[in-house]
């Protein structure tokens, strides 16, 4: 199988989700919560967020208080009844604080550096925030193509963002791979665009679904190398 292009999701795939920064902030605000509790709260409420934004898109509407509503639900999940906390969360994340990269990102990119592969990112995040993250991690030049959530191509799992990225890369869908951390938005969107979907599942939450899945299950980003043509420079 010949591969010309690799596409990646951003949050949860290359950079850690922003909520990894929240426990320290909650402690500073007088409401300490463990990383596990924060992660669990976001894991639950992110489903509401995606369902609600899908409803808004279908209705052609926007909600100017979208993120405030989301943070109110997170605070409720964390059993924090201080009404100031969702406001502080909203203000804090509006500054685009930069979460760390996952440990397997730079090793993968180092192996890919000599390979003749076009790299791109498709993210739900707005362009300004995505560029901010890439610049902070010195990755801007590594990913010459970025399709962001506010670029006007819709959002995953729609196929249009994938088509836009492939067009900019000059690559055909059948010769591209996409790696993301969500089965619905990432793998579903890739399939809709005719791109081979790969699920990065570092915590092995979806191992039970992998055997009969129509995506490739990865436990680390470097596992992706096994699916790339060995004749590529730098991948032998």
DALIN-V453879 format. One record per residue. PHI is phi in whole degrees, -180 to 180 (* if undefined). BURIAL is b if it has 9 or more other C-alpha atoms within 8 Angstrom, else e. Layout:
[[PHI BURIAL] [PHI BURIAL]]
This chain:
[[* e] [-90 e] [-121 b] [-107 b] [-141 b] [-120 b] [-115 b] [-131 b] [-73 b] [-104 b] [-69 b] [87 b] [-118 b] [-99 b] [-105 b] [-68 b] [-60 e] [-59 b] [-70 b] [-65 b] [-86 e] [-74 b] [-53 b] [-65 e] [-69 e] [-61 b] [-64 b] [-65 e] [-86 e] [88 e] [-133 e] [-62 b] [-140 b] [-74 e] [-60 e] [-64 e] [-67 b] [-66 b] [-62 b] [-65 e] [-64 b] [-69 b] [-61 e] [-76 e] [-76 b] [-66 e] [-67 e] [-61 e] [-59 b] [-69 e] [-64 e] [-67 e] [-66 e] [-65 e] [-64 e] [-63 b] [-63 b] [-63 e] [-91 e] [67 e] [-117 e] [-127 e] [-120 e] [-65 e] [-108 e] [-54 e] [-72 e] [-62 b] [-62 e] [-62 b] [-69 b] [-63 b] [-69 b] [-63 b] [-61 b] [-63 b] [-62 e] [-86 b] [58 e] [-107 b] [-101 e] [-78 e] [-66 e] [-76 e] [-62 b] [-60 b] [-66 b] [-66 e] [-60 b] [-59 b] [-67 e] [-65 b] [-74 b] [-67 e] [-83 e] [56 e] [-62 e] [-94 e] [-79 b] [-74 e] [-73 b] [-71 b] [-64 e] [-93 b] [-72 b] [-65 e] [-59 b] [-65 b] [-63 e] [-64 e] [-70 b] [-84 b] [-59 e] [-89 e] [-84 b] [-89 e] [-127 b] [-84 e] [-115 b] [-150 b] [-127 b] [-122 b] [-133 b] [-76 b] [-65 b] [-69 b] [-60 b] [-60 e] [-66 b] [-65 b] [-63 b] [-62 b] [-63 b] [-63 b] [-65 b] [-63 e] [-103 e] [56 e] [-114 b] [-57 b] [-74 e] [-72 e] [-123 b] [-69 e] [-117 b] [-133 b] [-114 b] [-103 b] [-65 b] [-105 b] [-81 b] [95 e] [-105 b] [79 b] [-129 b] [-56 b] [-91 b] [-62 b] [-79 b] [-58 b] [-61 b] [-69 b] [-61 b] [-64 b] [-65 b] [-64 b] [-62 b] [-68 e] [-82 b] [69 e] [-121 b] [-90 e] [-58 b] [-70 e] [-113 b] [-130 b] [-124 b] [-128 b] [-118 b] [-147 b] [-107 b] [-123 e] [-70 b] [-74 e] [-71 b] [-78 b] [-67 b] [-64 b] [-66 b] [-62 b] [-60 b] [-62 b] [-94 b] [81 e] [-101 b] [-67 b] [-91 b] [-125 b] [-103 b] [-90 b] [-133 b] [-63 e] [-90 e] [59 e] [-71 e] [-115 e] [-59 b] [-67 e] [-93 e] [-70 b] [-60 e] [-112 e] [-87 e] [-100 e] [-134 b] [-93 b] [-94 b] [-116 b] [-95 b] [-149 b] [-62 b] [-66 b] [-64 b] [-61 b] [-59 e] [-68 e] [-103 e] [-101 b] [-56 b] [-68 e] [-77 e] [-62 b] [-58 e] [85 b] [-110 b] [-75 e]]
